[in-house]
Amino acid sequence: MAATQHAHALRNDSQAYLTTALLQLLEKQPLNEIKVTTLVTRAGVSRMAFYRNYQSLEDILKAYFAPQITHLFDLVIAHQSAEVKRQEMQSFFTVFAADLKLATQRNYEYVIRDLFTANMARYYADWPGMPATTRRYWTVFMTNGVYGIWREWLLSGQHESLIAQHQLIKALQEATAAALVQPLPE
């Protein structure tokens, strides 16, 4: 049992070292210019430690961002109070604005967008009153729209309030959902 716990601790340490090293390297260069050799040297781990934990550099970023983004969506899906949602979202976006800016500069925004897309699909999975095919396309439409709004807001300095952004997205969501409750013409 102790050997298993030790192996688990080593795996967690390796993952933490690799994540930290990758984030440090991304401060200076784009993701596509970072080599595994450079990463493991900076992290102080072996190539085997990298490949035991990940298949690609993107996997490190997914593991880093997924819990943060999923937590934010969990709050919305669980129908937390408006005040709890607002506080959690404000905290998230305060930190995430810098993360998103770096992701756009260093060519790994697609990792964040993929995680966002997966969570939007989860959010809209059981949307009531809409045929499944319509809901599928509406989810794509809303995902791109909501991501675009958050992206623009975060990268342009968050001049409007979080409440104003939330109200805008809610209005767009409700208006488009209401328009699509009726079956689409063939």
C-alpha angles and dihedrals in degrees: 000000000000090000090054092050090048092050090048091050091049091050091051091047092049091050092049093048092048093048093049092046093048093050089050092050091048089059087070108027144023120268093246091059095053115097126206089238091057091047097050091045091053092044093048094232134114126261086245089059089054094049093043088060107028143021095206144005088257089062089062091053092046090052090049099047101032097076092048096049094040091051091054092051091045089060092053095043092048089055095235118187116283091247094052091047092048094050094046093045092048090052091047096048093045089062098029095057090072091044092052093046091053091045091055092046095046098042102247101104088113089071091058092042092052091052091047091049093051091051093047089053088052091049094051096038095104101029105156129237099017126107113248096246092048090047090052093056093039089054090054090048094048093043092056093043097047093044090049092051094048091044094051092045094049097043095045094056104267095266094161119064123263088241091056090051091048091050092049093051092045092051092049092046094049094044095050093043091051091050091052101046087090115075114264117248114259 
